[in-house]
Amino acid sequence: MNPGVPWVTCWDVNDVVAIGHPLRKSWGEPLREIEVENSDAPHSIERYLGHPEVARAIGAAAAER
């Protein structure tokens, strides 16, 4: 179950660690899902964090603190 707080999940369809995504069907709301394309490095944290939409979501959350 979703913990009841807004959160973001991102995944690359080729990232084997991200098996089970998308999560909305299992976890429900509030959940923002961002599918990314990390090219030849699907599990790269640098590529996940460098994705513009993911970076904006993290920046917005950090600004609220």
C-alpha positions in Angstrom: 0.0 0.0 0.0 1.0 3.6 -0.6 2.1 5.4 2.6 -0.3 8.2 1.8 2.2 10.9 1.1 3.0 12.4 -2.4 6.0 10.6 -3.9 7.7 10.1 -7.2 8.9 6.9 -8.8 10.9 6.6 -11.9 12.1 3.7 -14.0 13.7 2.7 -17.3 11.9 -0.2 -18.9 15.2 -1.9 -19.4 16.3 -1.6 -15.8 16.0 -5.1 -14.4 16.1 -3.7 -10.8 12.9 -1.7 -11.6 10.9 -4.8 -12.3 7.3 -4.2 -11.2 7.0 -0.7 -12.6 4.7 1.1 -13.2 3.5 1.0 -9.6 0.2 3.0 -9.7 -1.9 -0.2 -10.1 -0.4 -1.7 -7.0 0.3 1.4 -4.9 -2.4 3.8 -5.9 -2.4 7.5 -5.3 -0.7 9.8 -4.5 2.0 8.7 -6.9 3.8 10.4 -9.7 5.4 8.1 -12.2 8.2 9.1 -14.6 9.4 6.6 -17.2 12.9 7.5 -18.4 15.2 6.2 -21.2 18.6 5.7 -19.8 19.9 4.3 -23.1 22.9 1.9 -22.7 23.0 2.2 -18.9 19.5 1.5 -17.8 20.3 1.3 -14.0 22.5 4.5 -14.0 21.7 6.7 -11.0 23.4 9.6 -12.8 21.0 9.2 -15.7 18.0 8.9 -13.4 18.9 12.0 -11.4 19.9 13.9 -14.5 16.6 13.3 -16.3 15.0 16.8 -16.4 11.6 15.7 -15.1 13.1 13.7 -12.2 15.5 16.5 -11.3 12.6 19.0 -11.2 10.6 16.8 -8.9 13.6 16.4 -6.6 14.3 20.1 -6.7 10.7 21.0 -5.9 10.6 18.6 -2.9 13.9 20.0 -1.6 12.7 23.5 -1.9 9.7 22.7 0.3 12.1 21.7 3.2 
